[in-house]
Amino acid sequence: MRNAQLNIARHSTRTLALVIALLLVATACDRSHNGNLDESFETQLTDLVTYTGLDSDNHAMFRLEGRDDAPAIDLFTTVGEPQKVDLHSRVLLRYSINHKDPAGKYWDINAMSLTRIMSDSMRVNINPLDTYSRHPIRLLSAWRTGEFINLHGQVEYTGKSRFLYMLVDRDTRMNDTVDAYLIHDLLGTPQDSVYYWREFYLSVNIGNLQKPQAPCHTISLHINDLNNPNVEHINFRIK
């Protein structure tokens, strides 16, 4: 496997107050002069993964959680320890595959770049739900991988801190269907401070709602989504 340089996109974070970072994902193809795909270029993938530490050779390792409840895949690289990335942090990783384990349990990869994203655990409301801000977003995709619910969308960029997290309705926490809400609070930023829309990724650990901790089978996530104003919630089935 050839060496690769691992780049970290820098952005500032505070507890519960998060500045949205612009995420730039490179396209995964190139074309030759006659317009056909140049097969000499590696196929590049972009996934949300978990940083799991270093192997015995001090190379960075990641875990790619399978969609829904599919098995996870361990990703092994030849790059060193990523800077300013905590153990078990969620990151957006761009990579190509050098070798796949025949059993499908691990891949040797060429890591090209990574970007830290917003990651959190599911929170429970202390105050009444109607006191929490739910400023609209533009949702592009939502999916579950193992014990993570992942969102990709756009928010209005202000250059200032904000709250963006998922909140469980405590009155439904022990129900078969748990109601959760995407909280998006601009923290009093005036509307004339909004410049344009920026992409975001948010990955939230829902492990405390999975069995045996709770009887939940479905998480109903309520989102104020400008792209789909008639869709009030998205259901995620969990074990």
ChimeraX attribute file (.defattr): number of C-alpha atoms within 10 A of each C-alpha:
attribute: neighborCount
match mode: 1-to-1
recipient: residues
	/A:1	11
	/A:2	10
	/A:3	12
	/A:4	16
	/A:5	13
	/A:6	20
	/A:7	13
	/A:8	15
	/A:9	15
	/A:10	12
	/A:11	13
	/A:12	10
	/A:13	14
	/A:14	10
	/A:15	6
	/A:16	12
	/A:17	17
	/A:18	18
	/A:19	20
	/A:20	26
	/A:21	21
	/A:22	18
	/A:23	16
	/A:24	9
	/A:25	14
	/A:26	11
	/A:27	11
	/A:28	14
	/A:29	12
	/A:30	15
	/A:31	11
	/A:32	10
	/A:33	8
	/A:34	7
	/A:35	8
	/A:36	9
	/A:37	12
	/A:38	13
	/A:39	11
	/A:40	8
	/A:41	11
	/A:42	15
	/A:43	13
	/A:44	16
	/A:45	16
	/A:46	17
	/A:47	13
	/A:48	23
	/A:49	26
	/A:50	21
	/A:51	22
	/A:52	17
	/A:53	19
	/A:54	18
	/A:55	14
	/A:56	6
	/A:57	9
	/A:58	13
	/A:59	15
	/A:60	21
	/A:61	23
	/A:62	24
	/A:63	20
	/A:64	20
	/A:65	21
	/A:66	15
	/A:67	13
	/A:68	17
	/A:69	14
	/A:70	10
	/A:71	14
	/A:72	17
	/A:73	18
	/A:74	20
	/A:75	24
	/A:76	22
	/A:77	25
	/A:78	21
	/A:79	21
	/A:80	18
	/A:81	16
	/A:82	18
	/A:83	11
	/A:84	10
	/A:85	16
	/A:86	13
	/A:87	12
	/A:88	13
	/A:89	18
	/A:90	27
	/A:91	23
	/A:92	18
	/A:93	23
	/A:94	23
	/A:95	22
	/A:96	18
	/A:97	18
	/A:98	14
	/A:99	13
	/A:100	14
	/A:101	11
	/A:102	8
	/A:103	6
	/A:104	11
	/A:105	12
	/A:106	18
	/A:107	20
	/A:108	18
	/A:109	23
	/A:110	25
	/A:111	25
	/A:112	19
	/A:113	18
	/A:114	23
	/A:115	23
	/A:116	21
	/A:117	21
	/A:118	20
	/A:119	19
	/A:120	18
	/A:121	16
	/A:122	20
	/A:123	18
	/A:124	15
	/A:125	16
	/A:126	10
	/A:127	9
	/A:128	9
	/A:129	14
	/A:130	7
	/A:131	8
	/A:132	15
	/A:133	15
	/A:134	19
	/A:135	17
	/A:136	19
	/A:137	20
	/A:138	21
	/A:139	19
	/A:140	14
	/A:141	10
	/A:142	15
	/A:143	16
	/A:144	21
	/A:145	20
	/A:146	20
	/A:147	20
	/A:148	22
	/A:149	22
	/A:150	17
	/A:151	17
	/A:152	15
	/A:153	18
	/A:154	22
	/A:155	19
	/A:156	19
	/A:157	20
	/A:158	20
	/A:159	13
	/A:160	14
	/A:161	20
	/A:162	21
	/A:163	20
	/A:164	24
	/A:165	22
	/A:166	26
	/A:167	21
	/A:168	22
	/A:169	18
	/A:170	18
	/A:171	11
	/A:172	13
	/A:173	18
	/A:174	14
	/A:175	15
	/A:176	13
	/A:177	17
	/A:178	23
	/A:179	20
	/A:180	25
	/A:181	24
	/A:182	23
	/A:183	20
	/A:184	20
	/A:185	18
	/A:186	22
	/A:187	12
	/A:188	8
	/A:189	14
	/A:190	9
	/A:191	10
	/A:192	7
	/A:193	12
	/A:194	15
	/A:195	11
	/A:196	10
	/A:197	15
	/A:198	16
	/A:199	18
	/A:200	21
	/A:201	23
	/A:202	21
	/A:203	28
	/A:204	20
	/A:205	20
	/A:206	19
	/A:207	16
	/A:208	14
	/A:209	22
	/A:210	15
	/A:211	12
	/A:212	10
	/A:213	10
	/A:214	15
	/A:215	16
	/A:216	21
	/A:217	17
	/A:218	19
	/A:219	24
	/A:220	18
	/A:221	19
	/A:222	19
	/A:223	24
	/A:224	21
	/A:225	21
	/A:226	14
	/A:227	14
	/A:228	13
	/A:229	11
	/A:230	9
	/A:231	12
	/A:232	12
	/A:233	17
	/A:234	14
	/A:235	15
	/A:236	17
	/A:237	13
	/A:238	18
	/A:239	14
